[in-house]
Amino acid sequence: MSDVDSAMATPDGDGDQDSELTLDPRVQESIGRSLKAHYDDIVNAPVPDKFLVLLAQLEATENRAAGASTDELN
């Protein structure tokens, strides 16, 4: 039996092709740790300067629009 075959097992272990396959809990834990590490890397990555510039432009535009609508009310 290969490593892949041993990681994938049917719930009742009889090898029936119609049964749903499940991953070995150790494999699930390994995948979960790996995904969490990748997610943490992405979350902690710095925001690119280009995005910061775009966000500043958007905020300035929104502030101007909010100022204009406030002036119209007076």
N, C-alpha and C positions, 0 to 999 in steps of 0.2 A: 504494500500500500504506500503511495507516495505521500509527501508532506501535505500537498494540497488535498488529497483524498482523506487524510487523517484529520485535517482542519475542518473539512466539510463532512458532516455526519447527519444521517437521517435521525429524527427524534427517537424512533424505535429501534434503530440500528439494523433493520433487516435489508437495507439496500433497495427497497421498492422505489422505482423511478417516479411514481406518482406522489410520493411523499415530499413535503417541503424540506429543503435543506437548511441547516442552521450552521453558523460558524461556531467553532470552538470558543469558549469564553476567553481563553488566553489570547486568541487572535483578535477578538472584539476589543479587549482591553488595549492591545498593542495599537490597533487602528485608532481607537479613541485618544490615546496619549499622543499619537502622531498628529492627528487632526487638531487637538488642543494646542500643541506646540506651534503648528503652522498658523492657527488663528491668533495666538498670542503675538507672534512675530508681525503679523499684518496690523493688529490693533496698536502695537507699540511703534510701528514705523512712523517716521516723521511725515508730515503733510508736505507734498511737493510745493515749491515756491509758486509755480504756475497756478495751483489751486488757491493758494492764499491770496494772490493778486485778484483772481476772479471773484473770490468771496468778498474782498474789500470793495471791488467795483459794484457788486450786487448790493452790498450794504449801503454804499453811497447813493446808489440809484433809489433804493427804498427810502432812505432818509430824505432825499429831495422830493420824492413823491408824497411822503407823509407831511412834509413841510408845506407843499403846495396845497394839499387838501385842507390843512389847518388854516392857511391863509384865506382860502375860499369861504370858509365858515364865518370869518370875521367881517 
